Amino acid sequence: MKFDELEGRMRVYETSHDQSVLPGVYIVARLDGRNFTRLTKEVHEFDRPYDERFRDYMIGTVQHLMGCGFNVVYGYTQSDEISLLFSRDETSFGRKLRKFNSVLAGEASAKFSLLLGDVGVFDCRVSQLALPENVVDYFRWRHEDAHRNALNAHCYWRLRDEGMSVGAATAALRGKSVAEKNELLFSRGINFNDLPAWQKRGVGLYWESYEKEAENPKTGKRVTATRRRIKTNLELPMKDDYSAFITGLVR
């Protein structure tokens, strides 16, 4: 059997389930760290509940994903997860889902592992969103999740630091309202509202334009050139202001 014929027969098994995102549909990818609780709490013993070193590794990973060949409009990270909003006109890999999932997971895992100096693995899944409002809702969802996670994490680790076991700390928080959790922290000298914004809201990364002086290679004259760079925002707005911020990126 000739190679071309064999390849044609076997390639079908790889591509028979290919699905592509329809044109005009927004693509949002979410990447999650695999077994990161053990990796960050037991193997490397980062500060609990939040560590600036880990935060910066996640930011570095998002920056890499925004510059590795895809047209990413917005990157967002909180805890051990990353969300990426692609340009509505993104055409990489023919918009094939399996390529987005595999390449993004591979790129994120490789970059984070280099930053950490150990193996850190991400998985990836893609949301297909038809309307700008769906995109806003998605990022509001992850934004609110960051707030919930931060409150729970600060309460949990405060109790653990006081000597409670895993089970006892978990049981102590079960069924408590947001107000009760805030009071738990306040009674221990912690005002949740005063904690760093990046812990409660996550971190946003997006492109900004800036002016840079350069030299015209033909004339030798000094000129001003417009460049773009990634801006990292550690103090994202809240609630409706955040919705307006995301809307501005989508439209």
Order of alpha helices (4+ residues) and beta strands (2+ residues): alpha-beta-alpha-beta-beta-alpha-beta-alpha-alpha-alpha-alpha-beta-beta-alpha
